[in-house]
Amino acid sequence: MGLIVQFLPFVAIFVLFYFLLIRPQQKRAKEHAALIAAVKRGDTIVLSSGLIGKVTRVEDAEVNVEIAPSVNVRVVKGMIAEVRNRTAIAANDTKAISKS
């Protein structure tokens, strides 16, 4: 009985860490994987470096992103931080900039 009482605080700390740290991180990782899998041509994305561009081609592990008119870069899918909707203004959207 004394041995169980000694290990009870360690078990409680582990359970606390699981619900406060491990589980939310796993949920965010699953959401990010689903976000990357759903990227399609025409989406406006934000890269982890802060660049904003429009997806021009999607491959298995990489995407081509237009970051300025006629400037395409290949990016590893894992570096995509956010996918914005199609109506958001991209860095290479000269039509929206000229109207304002």
C-alpha angles and dihedrals in degrees: 000000000000091000092055091050090052094053096042095085091051091051091048092050091049092050090048092050090048094054097039102038117008101043097048091047091052090049091052091048091052092048091050092050090051090048092053093046091053096053111123139175112289097028118132110230138186116217124215088253090059098255116141120206148142123262111241101172135013124207132171099275103005142047130203111231126194105216096171134005107300092356112116125176131187113235131187109242092234091067092064107110101176140007113214125199122268093253095061117104113256126207090250098046101112093169093064093044095051092052094059 
